[in-house]
Amino acid sequence: MMAIIDGMRSMLTGHWFWGAVTLVCLTWYSTVTVYVAIKGAGDIRRMLRRLSEANEEGR
């Protein structure tokens, strides 16, 4: 674990530009992943509710 932290510290101090680009990309990817997961869960919930209602109506 310490080797990973030391490697990250070395990257951020020795290659600050690429370290910053990496952190920005990881932040962007994480944000998009969480957003899609939340919106997808809502879409699935609505779809299942509509299917349940349609099944109760006998369609």
Buried (B, 14 or more C-beta within 10 A) or exposed (E): EEEEEEEEEEBBEEEEEEBEEBEEEEEEEEEEEEEEEEEEEEEEEEEEEEEEEEEEEEE
